Each structure stands twice: as structure tokens, then as C-alpha cells.
Amino acid sequence: MQQNKIPQLTTWLVATLGFISILGPFGSDAYLPALPIMGNDLAHSPTAAQTTLTAFSIGLALGQLLMGTFSDAFGRRRLIILGPTVMGFASLLGAISQSIFTLFAACVLIGFSSSTGMVVGRAQISDLATGLTASRAFSQLGLFAGIGPIAGPLFGAVILGFADWRAIFIGLSIMAFILAALAIFQIPESLPKDKRQSANVVAIFKAASSIAKNRMYLQHAIILWCTVAIMFAYISSSPFIIQKILGFTPFNYTLVFGTNGVGIMIAGAVATAVAKKVSPRKVLGWGIGLQLSGAGILLGTWIMGTPSVWNILPALFLMVSAMGLMFGPATALGLTQVRERAGTALAIQGFVQFLIAGVMATLVGLAGPKEFWPLALIVSICSLVSLSFWIATKRTLAEAL
């Protein structure tokens, strides 16, 4: 493809962007089975190792804020190449860490660099598609989002079978460098120079302020923020709930985690399949309904004090699968009126959602490794907030037509 022409949004381009975009989720999921081991190995508690997920979230938040905005000013291609390259070196730093503080810093940098594929890749789709086509493409990215929960923990568990946790970070480094090379040869530039925005700080803040005041964008962003809060609360607490409360082995935990990832992929496939026939708002409503069902089961289990595989595992499956129905439609609807600043809009969205995610990853661990009530409360509250704003979007969409 020639770089001076706007490329087509092909299935191959979406797939390439999808693989690069999962570097962050795959990276954090890959070392989940090793969390209890990492804490002990670095002379800290398992809860201290859990804070590396918060570090990951901080990096993801800062990375999306900066890279999304920069991509509006400098273009998409070079940043998508830069992200995996930096992640490769940051992962090597994680592999040689001798203290929890060095590992914390490495995770911040891994999160920061891997966020580029997430935010800039979605901005590329917004450059090249609108409406139902964009919703379909974003839902296809949701299919790739399910690969992380499936392959990440399995990748980590397999490596732990013959090496220590440091080899997981070496594996992440190799993966990042391979995808950086793929980006060099396959990712085109989707934002021509004549459509780029000013890099002036004042202009950026004015644009960000205008975007944040757009009701359609803000309402759907809040739904996404709640969904990501649930995701990170689940990611952070699931090793302890499934291994400490339900008594599963690390390998069996990866099977459960992977099964939930399959749920995301199935839901994402459904969202993709119906994208040309069913409105994004209706698909989003389906996802919120599933999320509420999982929240209800989890909350009822806590209130009744009857945790078991027969109620906790189905609840986790429902609330995680729901995300496959929500990310694509919510993203497409939120960007409808702010496409000219898609990078900045996604930067704001990503920054806030991963700040919230970092807080959630810490909150669920405060009650200790054998309590699941913080997750039950977080899922229930966030699901109700999503429902409230989904109801409010009906009027907003009607006014926009």
C-alpha cells in the first residue's frame, strides 16, 4: 500500500491491529498464575505482587492519554510501531528485576508502551470507517480481546511448568519484538498530514474539553469505564478466588480463566455477526443484561454465604462474556460525533478507564486473598451505573438524529 493514500479497512488490517492491541491484556494475564510465586520470590507478600497489576494499569492509563493525543498530531503508523518495540525492552527489564520496586517500574513501562496498539489502533479504525462498519470492526477487535484471557494464563502456566516466572517476561519480550516487525511491514498510515491536529498544548486541552462535554461520547465512555473496572477487578481477584476460595490448582485456574476468555470471543462473534442487522445500542443492552445477571448471582452468593463452583464460576462467566457485546458498540457510538479527534477522544477514554482499573485492582485485594465480597460489590455497582447511562443514551441518540 502506498503511504500517501488512505488505505482500506480490510480484514487483514483489523487482524494485525487486533494482535498488536492485545499485547497489554496478554501481558498482564500471562503472569497471573505466577502472582503468588512472584511475591514470595521477591521477599514480599502475594498482595504486594498483586500491586504490579496496578502498575500495569497506571502505565496503560498514561500511555493512552499521551499516545492517543500524539497520534492526532503526528499520525498513527509510527506510534503503532514504537509501542511494541519499547514493550520488548521493558519486558526484559521485568525479567531481570531483583526487587518488587523494579518489577513495579517495569510493569508501568510495559503498560505504557503496550497501550499504543490499543488506543492508536482503534483510532485507525475510526479514520477508516463509520456507523455499522465501525461497530463491526470494533467488535472484531473484541474477538482478539478474548485471546488474552485464553492464551495469556495458559502461556504463563506452561512456562511455569519448566522455568521460573522470569521466563514469562522473556516470552513477552519476544512476542512484542515480533509484532513490532509485523507493524513495520503491514500497518499503513491512515491519517493524512492535512487532517492532523495541532500539537499545541492549549489546542489539545481545548479539544479535550470539547470532547468531554459531548453527551453521546461521555455517556458511552462511562459505560466503558464501568466495564473495564469490572474487568480489572476480576483479573486481579480471580487467581485468589479460584485458587484460595474454590481450591483450584494454578493449571485448573488457567482453564477457568481461558473458558471465560472463550465467552468474550463468542460474545464478540455474536456482536460482529449481527452488526449489519441490529443497532449497536441494542447489542450494548444485551451485554449490560448479561453483566447484571452475573452481578446478581455473585452478590446473592455473598449475601447467602454459599460460595461454590456452582454459583461463582457461572457468575464470572456471564459478567466476563458480557464484555464481548459491549466494547465494540459502546466505542463506535461514543466516537460518532468526535471522529475528527478520535485519538484524543480515545486517549481520554483510555486514561480514565485504566486509572479506575488500577484502583479496582487494589481495592479487591484489601479484604485479603480469601474474600470475594469486594468483587461482588464492584460488579453490582458498576453494572447498575452502566444500565442507568444506557437508558439515558436513548434520548441522546434521538436528539442526534
Secondary structure, DSSP 8 states (H G I E B T S, - for coil): --TTS-----HHHHHHHHHHHTHHHHHHHHTGGGHHHHHHHTTS-HHHHHHHHHHHHHHHHHHHHHHHHHHHHH-SHHHHHHHHHHHHHHHHHHHT--SHHHHHHHHHHHHHHHHHHHHHHHHHHHHH--HHHHHHHHHHHHHHHTHHHHHHHHHHHHHHTTS-THHHHHHHHHHHHHHHHHHHHH----S-GGG-----HHHHHHHHHHHHT-HHHHHHHHHHHHHHHHHHHHHHHHHHIIIIIS---HHHHHHHHHHHHHHHHHHHHHHHHTTTTS-HHHHHHHHHHHHHHHHHHHHHHHHHT---HHHHHHHHHHHHHTHHHHHHHHHHHHHTT-GGGHHHHHHHHHHHHHHHHHHHHHHTTTT-TT--HHHHHHHHHHHHHHHHHHHHHHHHHHHH-
